């Protein structure tokens, strides 16, 4: 978005400036284009103050949420407070801030495939499939969608993006796919609990590209006209069960991890039709193949680990020695820091 000429305002409940610098490769020009605020979306006065600091607000990408089914189930009150009350507070602030202006901002709302509940893999969901969430997270996202319908007049146009299971982010390491990969790279025991899971996995690269496409689409709309809500499923169009997921991860990482299957009564199924996404945004997933997406993810993880090692051994080892991990030739290992990285033989 910075390359497209936008100045970015980030509101985050946690201070992730270190991750921001890493993502932008410490590029000073890019960093000057980012205004970073550590604040809670539920703090309405703070959100209002931040919005007032900027003369023109083109649009809002609203992804703030308690964003896993497990976290929402463990803390229902917090989930509803952030996902429902936080969303409504944001919409109220935008409505009041632009009440007397003819130019309204657009909004992109990050929803989830969980609003559908379990979907038969043989009957892919589309945008018109009934919404029957079966967990707190899905219900909170559905309420968020309904709130947007109530506040339509506050925005020029609205995109609701219902994401399938997203993987590939270097920042989200406590979810199913990254946990499996991390364990496999260490040749540790893989405990499989989601044995009845068969869902659509979408790579973070495609998610980002789709969001940019949505922004460009929204920017083309005439401002000041009656707003519309565009609902899109964002997925790869390919359904994968847990057995295949594990098999591909073990092959890509050349892992010797033993498998232990744990009994589970939970069923989690989701398949989707992404024709509407392709038609509206003109985007075809770059990683429709799970194998290609996981290869990219493992490559990115190993590259990140190498950069971490280079930082730890800066001045003591050459980049070539770090890349091949010939650390014994240049220095004694630093066990406390090195041990945290897992099996170093997997990062070259």
Secondary structure, DSSP 4 states (H G I P E B T S, - for coil): -TTTT--EEEEESS--HHHHHHHTTT-HHHHHTEEEEE--TT-HHHHHHHHHT-S---EEEE--S---HHHHHH-HHHHHIIIIIIHHHHHHHHHHHTTT-S---EEEEEEEGGGG-S--TTS-B-TTS-----SHHHHHHHHHHHHHHHTGGGSS-EEEEEE-EEE--SS--SSHHHHHHHHHHTT--EEE--TTEEEEEEEHHHHHHHHHHHHHHHHHSPTTSPP-EEEEEE--S-EEEHHHHHHHHHHHHT----EEEPP----EE--B--HHHHHHH----TT-SHHHHHHHHHHHHHHHHHHHHHHHTTTTS-HHHHHHT-GGGTS---HHHHHTT--GGG--
